[in-house]
Structures are given as C-alpha cells and as structure tokens.
Amino acid sequence: MTLTLIVGLVLLMVLGFPVAFALAIASAIAVFVGGKYPQLVVFKEMFTGIDSFPLMAVPFFIFAAELMSGGALTQVLLRFAAQFVGHLRGGLGYANVGSSVLFAGISGSALADAAGPGAMMTKMMTKAGYDRPYAAALTANSAIIGPIIPPSISMIIYSLQDENVSVGALFIAGFVPGLLIAAALCAVNWWVSRQRGYRSTEARPSGKDMLLNTIKAIPVLLLVALIIIGIRFGVFTPTEASVVAVVYAFICGKWIYRTLHWSAIPAITSRSALLTASVLLVMAASQPFAWILTVEGVPQYLSELIISWQLSPIMFLLAVNVLLLIFGIFMEPLPGIMILVPILAPIANALGIDPIQFAMVVVVNLTLGMITPPVGGLLFVTCVATKTSLSELNRELPIFLVAQLIVLLLLTFVPALSVWLPHSLGF
C-alpha cells in the first residue's frame, strides 16, 4: 500500500493533477490495491481531516483579510510603509518588504499578499524605474512572510498535527523568523539597488504628512495587537480571535475608513469561500494519505531507523532541512505539514529539540518551497499578478534564495530565535 501510495502520488503530479486530487486519488488506489480496508475509509478520513474546531479559524482569517483588502485598507498600509523609506535609494523595495510585514499580520496567506499589496508595489516599483522581473521576484519573496508572521494558516494546521505546541505559541514564535526574513530581503535590496542604480525620485514626506499617514494606519495595525494580546491573556481562543478579526475588519472598512461598501460584500464573501474551499480540500485530501502511512507503520519505522543512526539534534535538523527543501519543491506547505509533521515531530521530540523551534524550521522550510522553481505555486501567482514571465522571474531568484537559506540556517543553529519570545511570554 505504501509503495502504491507514493508512486501513485508522484505519477499523478507528473501528469499535472492538482495536489488535492493527486493525494485523494493516490490514497484511493492504495486502499484498493491493499485490499485490507473498504474504499469508504478514504471518504471517512477526508471528512475527519476537516472535522476540527480550531480549523474554523481558517475561513474567518481569510474573510478578515479579504475585508481589509476590499475596504481599500491595503493602500493605507502601503502609504504608511512607504513614507519611512520611499525617499531612500531602493526605497520602494524596502516599502515592498515593509508592506508585506504589515499585511502578513492581517492575511496569514502568501498568495493573498502577492496578489494584493505585492502586485500594487510591483507596479509602483516598475514606474519608478526598477526592472519588472526584479520587482516581481522581491514581491514573491516578501510574500512568504505572510504565513510566518501571525495570524498564520500554516501554523494553525501545524498545531493540529503536533499536540506539543499550541496555536498561540506558534503565533508568538513567528514574529522573529518573519522579521529576520524581512531583514534579509532588505539586505538583498540594498545590494541590488546599488549595483543597478535604483534611485528614488520621491521627496521625503513632511512631518505633518507622516503623522497623518500614521494616524490613519493605527486602526489597521491594532488588529494584530488585538489578536495576539487577546490570545495571550486568555480573552479568546485563536478560533474566536479569527471571528473578532472579521468583525474588527468590517468595522474598520465600513465605519472608520468608510471605503467598504455593501455592494462589495457578495464578491468578498465569494472570494473568501473559494479560497477557504481550496485550503480545506487540500487538508481533506491529505488526511487519508497520512492515515495510510500511519496504519502501515511508516512513521514508527522511520522513527526507529533515524533514532538508530544516533544523530545529534543539529544533524537531524540539517537532514530534515534537506528533506523538506526537496519535498517543498513538489508539494504545497499545507499537505506537507499534514503528511510530514506526524512523522518527524515525534523524532524531534525524542531528540530533545524544542517543539516550537522545530515547528518554525518546518513552516519556514516548506514555505520556501512556494518560491522554489520549477513548481513553486507563489511564482505562478506572482507572474500573473505582475504580468512577468516565469523565465524572467527565475533569473532574479538565486540571490533571494541564498538570503532565505541563510535565515533558515540561523533558525536551525540558534534555537533562541524561535523560542525566546514565546517562552518569555509563558508559552
């Protein structure tokens, strides 16, 4: 069954099947070939995969992000980010990264970031004289901050696969890795801007304009603080926080900024429903795949095998990094988390690796797969949103990938970068 499962998945993905369909069909074929279980078990496990109360946070966080975008609050964040760095050499590049950091605290989705504020920043950078492929590559790389800085859909899914970590702990832990990625991308932008002569024609805004832009941005920025503080002090659970985020986003768009109109609500709701359905379909299809691996004893076998190698925690993390980087090339982060975390997390725990650090390494690593050629889904979304060819975008990627890998190695070798903040706050 295991051989049929893996070979079937690879063949279906090579043939171009969407990931969700490839996972579900491969599972059904494996159950049929094995002959030990009825086909009904595939459908049962698919429903089990999405039968979770914490999972209800996903559609609400997606809806909150869509309300923020539909309420034109993205422009508020862009103006706020650009006012501090837009006048510097390479300033719009810094603003691109900064807006991704701010929007990450709303969306939790890399695709939403790339298609929303990322596409807008790419247009602004191109008009200012930046090469479009470079602007698009910076947008794709900064968009991966979305699933790392809270709220994060990936971290919600991760907490369901590893009982040793909570959603709140992962949300808090995501701040430092997210900011490290932002710093690495700013360093790349600094270097490239000087090599290519990207200069700013923007005048430094007056103190009055900066104050007005900051005041306008405060209600949006308070959303992240509201979520984190509420979870930390037990005011509401992460699932309840997602509902609070929706109500807060609606109030901001409708009555504070007055840019969200009733006529836009059906389209916003429709987009949120479609995106939620795509996420839940992948999760549902991943569950029977993971179930077959479990009942066939694959996690236990791999655990005993790897433990018998007597690897040090660092060597194990390095081996996991290599595995996940390869896996991430062909698989989206959510099914990757669903399939691999139940196998790898117990081994990491047995080796004494802090579960929060391991979670950060896994989430960051698999998220990098979204910008890794040739399959990275974020690359295709960015190409469409920015009207850039994939070949042009790929030529700009190497220096960014090096910077991202440096951050990944820092998270691997320095546990404090992942665990200091959540531990200091009592998680």
N, C-alpha and C positions, 0 to 999 in steps of 0.2 A: 504493500500500500504506500509506503513512504517513497519508494523509487518511482512508482506511478505518479504520485502526487507532485514530486519535484520536476520530473521530466515533463509531465503534462503542463505544469505552470510555465516552464521555460519555452516549450513549443508554442503554446497559445500566445505568449507575449511576443515571441518572434514573429508570429503570424499577424500581429497587430491588434489583438484583442485588448480592450480596456482592462486595466488592472483588476477591477471588481469582478468582471465577467471571467477573467482568466483564473482568479482564485476560486470562484464558486464552481466553475466547470471542472477544473482540475480536482477539486475535492469530490465532486460527484463521480467522476471517473474512477478515482482511487477507491471510493467506497464500493463501487460496482465491481471492480477488479478483485478487491479483497474478499468480497462475498460474506463478510462476517457481520455486517450491520445492514439494516434496511436503508434504502435511499432517503427515507423520511428524516433520518438523523441529520442530513445536510441542512434541510429547511429548519429543523428544530434548533440547530446550533446558530443558524443565521439570525433567528429571532432572539435567541439567548444573547447574542453579541451586542444587541442594541437595547436589551431589556435592563436598563440601569438608570437609577435616579440621577447620579452625578452627570450622566451623559446628557441630561436635559439642558445642561448649561451651554452646550454647543450651539443649538439653534438660536438661543437668546443672545449670546455674544455676537453671533453672525448678524442677527437682526439689529443689534445696537450699532455695529459698525456700518451697516447699510443706512441706518437712520442718520448717523453722523455724516456720511458721505452725501446722502440725499438732501440733507439740510444745509449743504454748502459749507459745512464746518471744516472741510479739508483745506479750503482757501485760508481760513483763519489760522490754521496750524502752519501752512506754508509761509504766510506773511510773518508770523511770529518767529519761525526758524530762520528765514532769510534776512531779517533785519539785523541780526548779530554778525553774520559772516558774509552777506551778499556782496559787500564792497571790497572784500579781500581778493587777492589772486586765487583763482579757483573757488571763489566764494559760493557760487551756485552748486558746486559739487558738495561742499560742506553742508549747504542747505538741504540738498537731496538726502544726505545721510541723516541730518537732524530731523527732517520731517518724517523719515521712516521710523526713527526712535519714538517720536511723539505719536505717530499713527499706530505703532505697534501696541501702545497702551490702550488702544480702542478696539482694534480689529482682531488681533491674535492670528492673522492669516497672511502668509506671504503673497498669495495670489491677489488678495484684496489690495494690499499695499502697492504691488507692481501695477495693477490695472487702474488704481485710483490716483493717489498723490504722486506715485512714481512716474506715471505717464505724463502728468502735468509738468513735473520737474524736468523730464527729458525734453519736452517742447521748449521750456524756458531756457535750458542749457544750450539747445541747438540754435535758438535765435540769438543767443549771446556769443556764438562763435565756437562752441565746443563741438567736437566731432560727434555725430549722432551715435555711431556704434559705441564710443566710449561712454557717452551719457546713458545709453541703454544698458551697458554692462554694469555701470555703477548703480543704476536703478535695480537691476536684478539682484546684485549682491547685497544692497542695503535692504531689499525687501525680505531677506531671510531673517532679519531681526524680528519681524512680525511674530513668528511662532516661539520666540525665546523670551522677549520681554512680556510680562503678563498684561492682560489675560492671554493664555495660550491654549489653543485647542489640542495641540500635541501633548502638552503636559497633563491636561485633563484625561486624555486617553492613557497616558503612561501610568498615572496613579491608579487606574483601574486594573492594570496588569501587574503592579507590584505593590503589595499591601504594606511594605515597609516605608512608603512615602505618601504624604498627603498632598492634595492639590495646593493647599495654602503654602506648604514648604517649598514646593516646586515653583510656584508663582514668585515667592520672595527670592529664591535662588537664581531665577532667570535674569535679574537685573544686571549683575556684574558681567556674566558672559555676553549679554546683549550689548552692554556699553563697551566691552573690550572689542567686539566685532566692529562697532561704530568707530572706535579709535583707530583700529587697523585700516578701515576703509578711508578714513580721513588722512592717514599717513600715505596711502597709495595716491589719493587725490592730490595731496601736497606735492609728491614727487612728479606725477604725470603733468600737473599744471605747470610746473617749472620747466619740464622737458619740452613741452609743446607750446608754451607761451600763452596759456589760457588766462587772460586778464579780465578783470571786472570793469564794466563801464558804469556800474551802479554807484551813485553817490551815497555816502553814509547817511542814514536817516537821522533826522533831528531827534533830540531828546524827547520832544513832545510826541512825535510820531511813534517812537519806540514805546513810550509809556501807554499810548492809546492802543497799539497793537498787543501789548502785554495784557492790558486790562481786558481786551476783547477775548484773548485766549484763555484767561483764567477759568471760566466755566468749563471749557473743554478739558483742560489739564486736570481739573479737580476730579474728573471721572476715575482716573487711575488711582488717585489717593483714596477716593471713596471705596473702591473695590478692595484695595489692599488693607486699609485700616479696618474696614468692616469685617473682613475675614479674620485678620489677626486678633481682634478683640472679641470675636465671637458674636458680633451683632447679627451676622447672617452667614450661611454656608456658601461655598463657591457657586452652587446651583442657584441659590437665592440671590447671590450677587449679580448673576447674569440677568435676572429679571429686573433688579434695581438699575442695572446699566441701561436696559431698554427704556425704562420709564424716564431715567435721567436724560438719555439722548433725545427722547421725544420732547421733553420739556425744554431742553436747550434749543433744539431746532425750531420748535413751534412758537415758543413764547419769549425766549431770551434773545435769540438771533432773528427770529421771525423769517426764516428762509425755508422752512419746511411747510409745504402746502398739502392740504388734504388730498388734492388730486394726485400727488406723488406717492401716497401711501400704498395703493394697489401694486404699482410697479416695484416699489421697495420690498413689499411683502413677497411678491413673486420671486424676485431675485434671491431673497433670503431663503425661501423654501427650496428653490432649485439647488443652491449651494449646500444647504443642510442635507438634502436628499443625497447629493453626491458623496458627502462625507460619511453619512450613515450607511450608504450602500457598500462603500469600501470596508467599513468596520464590520458590517454583517457578513460580507463575503470572506473576511479574514478569519472569522471565528471558526467555521468548520475546518479550514486549513490548519489552524493552530490546534484544534481538537484532535485531528487525526495524528498530528505529530506527537501529541501528549499520550493518547491511548496506545500508540505504537512504541512508547518508551524512548523516543528520541531525546527529549530533554535530559532524562535520567542518564542515558548512555553518554551523551556529550559531557554532562557534568562529571561523571566518574572518569571519563577519558581525560578531560582537561585537568582535573584535580590530580590525577595520577602523574601528570607531567611536572607537578610541583613548581609551577610558575610563581614568580613573585607577583605581588599586586600590580606593579608597574608593567611588567612583561605581559601580564594578562590584559591590561588596559590597552597596551600597544597592539596586541594581537586583535582585540576587539575593534580598535580603530581601523585596522586594515580590513577586517571582515565587513564592517559597516560601510566603509567607503566604497568597497566593491559592490556590496548589496544595494547601497543607496543609488548607484548608477542606474539600476534597472527597476527599483521599487520606490514608490512614494513613501514619505515618512510614516503615515498612519498605519498602513498594513505592515510596514517594517517594525513598528513598535509592537503591534498586536502579535506578530509571529516570533520576534526575536527576544523581546524582554522576558517573557515567561521562561525562556531557556537560559539566558545569560545572567539575569538579575540574581537568581539563587547562587550561582557560582561566584559572582562578585561578592555577595554577602558572606559566603563561606570563606572567602579570602580576606575578609576584614575591610573591604572597600566601603567607604561611606555610601549608603544608597542614594543620597542626594547628589554626591559628586558623580556617581555612575549614571544617574538619570541625566545630568547635564551633558556628560560626554555623549550619551546615546542620542539625545534630542538634537544637539548641535551637529553631530556627525551625520545623522540621517537627513537633517535639513539641508546640509551642504549638497546632498545628492540632487536637490532640486535645481542646482545651478551647474551640475557636472554633465558635460557632453557625454554621449550624444542624446540621452533620453531625458535630461532634466526638464521637468514639466514647467518650471518657472521660466526657463529660457523661451519656450514657445509662447507663453502668455506675454512675456515682455516684448518679443518680436512683433506680435500682433498689436499690442497696445502702443508701441513706439514706432511702428512701421519701419522696422530694421530687419535685414536679412539675417538668418541664423549664422551663415558663414562669417559675416562681418562682426557679429556679436562674439562668436567664438574666438576670433583673433584677439579680442581685447581681454579675454578672461584669465589667461595664465597668471598675471601679476596679482589679480584679485584672489585667485585660488590659493596662491602662496601665502598671502596675508591671512586668509581664513584658516589655513592649516596651521600656521603659527599660533593662532588663538586656540585651536583645538589641542595642540601640544601643551600649551600653558595650562589649560583646564585638566589635562591628563597628569601633568607632573606637579601641579600646585593645587592640592585639594581645597585649600583655604579660599580660593577664588570662587568656588561653588558653595562651600558650606559655611563660611564665616557669617554671612548676613542672616541666613535662616536660623543658624544656631544661636546667634546673638539675640534674636527676637523670640527665642523659646521654642523653635520647631525642632 
